[in-house]
Amino acid sequence: MAIHLHKSDLPDGLTLGRVVAIDTETMGLDPRRDRLCLVQLSDGGGDVHLVQIARGQTSAPNLTRMLTDPDTLKLFHFGRFDIAALQKAFGVTTAPVWCTKIASRLIRTFTDRHGLKYLLQELLGVDISKQQQTSDWGAETLTEAQRDYAASDVLYLHALKSELEKRLVREGRMDLAQRLFDFLPTRAELDLLGWDEPHAIYHH
């Protein structure tokens, strides 16, 4: 595995294929308040690209071109948060998307454990560390432990998608999953606008 660190944007001419695994690190858990610090991307082949986002930065042309490219599927775990963080930072809607957490909720109804660590252990037999989860992602220089942690969040998403997809197809829930994925950018936008509980919109 090679980890490539970039400042502010992806380098010109870099192609990451038709399906790109993406994760973000922020200063906290509220995308309206807590700024985007890092975007991790992987094409599933073992290399990871980390893009450090500066405080106050509002554009990343190469990155946002890929986020909005209709021919590139963006693969997330808990995409609702990452899509909102990316929209808040750059003003773009990420689409089309696929979310392993939504897939897990639809297919692994025998458990309430849908965190990435549990999924990777159960479906792929991979054990990742979550030690750096609460570290300072706004630091100018990331530690090796931070870089490794950030990379581990996207390294296995392609393999995880493949396993979850098999189960969704087997149980006849792929169509439902696709409709939920299609709604995800809107769900993220509702979060940014303050509708944390959008089911209230449907109330009598």
Secondary structure as GFF3:
##gff-version 3
##sequence-region A 1 204
A	DSSP	beta_strand	3	7	.	.	.	ID=ss1
A	DSSP	beta_strand	19	26	.	.	.	ID=ss2
A	DSSP	beta_strand	36	42	.	.	.	ID=ss3
A	DSSP	beta_strand	48	52	.	.	.	ID=ss4
A	DSSP	alpha_helix	61	68	.	.	.	ID=ss5
A	DSSP	beta_strand	73	76	.	.	.	ID=ss6
A	DSSP	alpha_helix	79	90	.	.	.	ID=ss7
A	DSSP	beta_strand	97	99	.	.	.	ID=ss8
A	DSSP	alpha_helix	100	107	.	.	.	ID=ss9
A	DSSP	alpha_helix	116	119	.	.	.	ID=ss10
A	DSSP	pi_helix	120	124	.	.	.	ID=ss11
A	DSSP	alpha_helix	144	155	.	.	.	ID=ss12
A	DSSP	alpha_helix	157	170	.	.	.	ID=ss13
A	DSSP	alpha_helix	174	193	.	.	.	ID=ss14
A	DSSP	three_ten_helix	198	202	.	.	.	ID=ss15
###
